[in-house]
Amino acid sequence: MPARPSYMTMHTVTVVGDDGGDVLDASITPPTPITEPPLNNKTSFTMTTPAVMSVTEAINLPFTAPPAGGPGTPLDGLEELAGPIITLNSVSMPSSYLGDSLSGLNHPSTLPTTATGTFDIFPDIKIKIENDGVVAVAGVGTSVTTATIEGDILELNDWVVPWTPEAYIPKFDGSDYAKVKSEGYGRDNGAFIITFELGFGLKPPLAAHASSTTATFTIKILNNFSTDRDRYKQDYENAYKSLDAVPDPSTWQ
């Protein structure tokens, strides 16, 4: 006996929070005038625009006796909810700078995920996906799946390896400042941006529902240029204060 068909067009799908864009809230965005985050600072973050993303699926196909058209028709009371889902489809971020691999780039290798639970988008930032567990009764029901994003935003030095005198011999006139590692990345590229795509829709066999959609979100990692400068100066002093003479200029880089 063939399986009963699903009546996809009779499922209403409502999506909230699929506008995409930068998900940082006002407490993370640099104020005016700009005050920079402390070095290696972990800033607690919970998305606020919107606070919760959601997909709501609803059907209202109550049983009628006898069902118009017989068994296997919309009003036979057997239509079920497919299940609203929010999926983490992809994560991308800068991978190198001036030929060097960047740190902090581990992210899930099992994308996409269609399950409920808490998953890493990238280190210290997680997406929590929950479903209310509602099932249809005699062809009537409404189910909601929600997602929230929260965690700790790290300062850029935790993502782009900072300069150290052990790794690079500095120019003694300081002209290499802001041309190496985290200092240089911020100067040359601006914000370190992590991009991820979320999908909003229904589980199979109704994954092709007309209201299914995707959205691209970004999170910007902030950089503390003043602290970069101060640490550069301190590293320089610590590395060379014990020298008895200025190194041979032929060794300068």
N, C-alpha and C positions, 0 to 999 in steps of 0.2 A: 504494500500500500504506500503510495507516495506521501512524503512529508507534507504537512499542512503549510501553505505559503504564509509568509509574513506580509502584512499590509503596511509597507514602509511609509507611504505618503500619509497615513493616518496617525503617525507618531509625530507629536509636536516636540521640537527640540529648541530650547532657549539657552543661549550662551551669554555669560557675563564675564567681562574682563579679557576679551580677545583683541583689544586694540593694539597690543604690542608696545614697543618703545622702552624707554629706560624705566626700570622698576624701583630705582632708589627713591626713598622718601625725603621729605624736606630736612630731616635731621641729619642726613648724610650728605646732601648736596652742599658744597661750600657756600657759606653765607657771604654777604657783602657788608663790610670788607672781608676778604677771604682770610679765614683763620685755618691754618694747616693742621692736619691730623698729626698726633705724636708719632714718632718713629715706631714701626712695628706695632702700631695700635690695632686692636681688634674692636671695631665699632659694631655694636649690636644692631641688627637690621631686621625689620619686619615690613613687608611691602604694605603700602597704604593706598595705592591707586590702581585697582580697588584693593581692599583689604583681603578679599577672598574672590577667587575666580571660580566659576561654576558652570556645569552643564546640567540642565533639567530636561528630563524626558517624560512625556505624559501621553497616555492613551485614554480615551473615553468611548469604549466600544462595548457597552453592556449587553449581556445576553438577552435575546428576545426569543420568545417561544411561540411558534417555532421560528428559528432563525431564517430571515429572508434569504432565499437562495439555498437553504440547506446547510449541512456541515461543510466546514472549510471556507466559509464566508465571514466577513468582518464581524458580524453580530452573533457568532456562534458561542461567544464567551470564552474562547480559547486563545485569543490574542495575548501575547506576553510582552513585557518590557524587554528590549534588547539589552539595556544597561548603558547609562551614560558614562563616558570615559574622558579623561584628560591624560594625554600621553606626552612624555618627554622624548621628542624625536631626534634632537641633535644638540651638541654643544661644541662651540668652537672658540678659540682664543689665539692671540699671537703666539707663535711657537719659537721665534728666534729674533735676535737683534745683534747686528754687527757680527754675524757668523756664530754667535753663541746661543745655545739652547737656553730657553727661559725656564725658571723653576716654577713649581706649584701647578703643573699642568695636568695632573692626573684627573681623569673624569671617567664616569662609568663606561665600560666597554660593552654593555649589554643593552644599548639603546635600539629601538624604543622600548619603553615599558608601558604595559597596559594594565598593570596591577595596581591595587591600592597599597598604601604604605608610605614610608619615608625614604626618599632617594637622594643621593648626591647629585646636584647639578655640577658643582665643582667643589674643591675642598672648602669646608666651613660654611657652605651655602647649600641648603636642602629644600626640596619640594615635598610637601606632605599632601598626599591624595587620599581622600576619604569618600566612601559611598554610604548612603543611609540604609542600604539593604532592603529597600521596599520592593516587593514583587506585586504584579497585577493580580487582582481578584476578580474573576468573571469578566475579564476584558477591561478593567478599569484600574488605573494606578498612576502614580507620579513618583519618580525617583530622582535624586539629586546627587551628583558627584562634585566635590569641592576640592580646590587646591590652594595652598598657601605657601609662600616662599619666605624663609627666614634663615638667620645664621649670623656670621661675623664677617664684615667686610674688612679685609686686610689692607694695610698701607703697601704702596707699590714695591718697596724693598723686599717684601715677602714673596713677590712674584718674579721680579727681575733681579737677578743676583747683583748686589751692590759691588762697587769697586773696592778692592783691597790692595794694599801696597805689595802683598806677596804675589798677587796675580799680574799686576801691571806696574812697570816702573813709571812713575809720573814725570811729567815735564816740570822742571823746577821753577818755571815762571807761572805755574798754575794754569796754563792755557788749555790743558786737557780737561779741566773741570766741565762737567755737564756734557762730556763726550764719551763717557764710559758707563756701561751698565744702566742702573736704574735712573741716574741723573740724565744720561743721554737719551734713554728711551722716552722719558717724559718730554724732553725738549724737542726731539725730532718727530715724535708721533702723537703727543698729547696724551689723553687718558688711555690707560690699558683697558681695553673693552672686551668683555666676555659676552658672547652671543649664544642664545639658545632658542630653540623652536619648540612650542607646545602645540599639540593637536587637541581639538575639541570635537566630540561627536558621539557616536554610538558603537557598541561592540558589534562584531559580525553576528548574524548575517546582514545587519543594517548599516555597515560601515560607510556605504555610499549615500547615506541620507543627504539630502540637498542642503541641510543646515550645517553639515560638518565643515570645519574650517581649521586653519592653522594661523599662528601669529608668532612673530619674531620679537624677542625681548633682549634687552642689553642691561648689563650691570657694569658701571665704570669703577675701576680701581683708582683711588686717589693717590697722589704723590706729594710728599712733603719736601719741597725743594730747599727750604731753609735748613731742615735737619740733614738733608743730603750734603749741603755745603758744610755744615758744622762737623759732620762725621768725616767728610773728606779731609778737612783741615786737621782734625784730630788724628786720623789714620796717618796722614802725612807726617805729622809731628812725631807720633809714636814710632814710626818706621825709621826715621832718619835723625832723631835727636841724639843718638849715640855715635853718629859718624864723626870722625876726626877731620875729614876733608870732604870737599864737594866731589862727587863721583866724576869720573872721566866723561866729558861731554859726548864722546863717541858712543856711550852706552845709553844716552837719553833716547826716549821714544816720543 
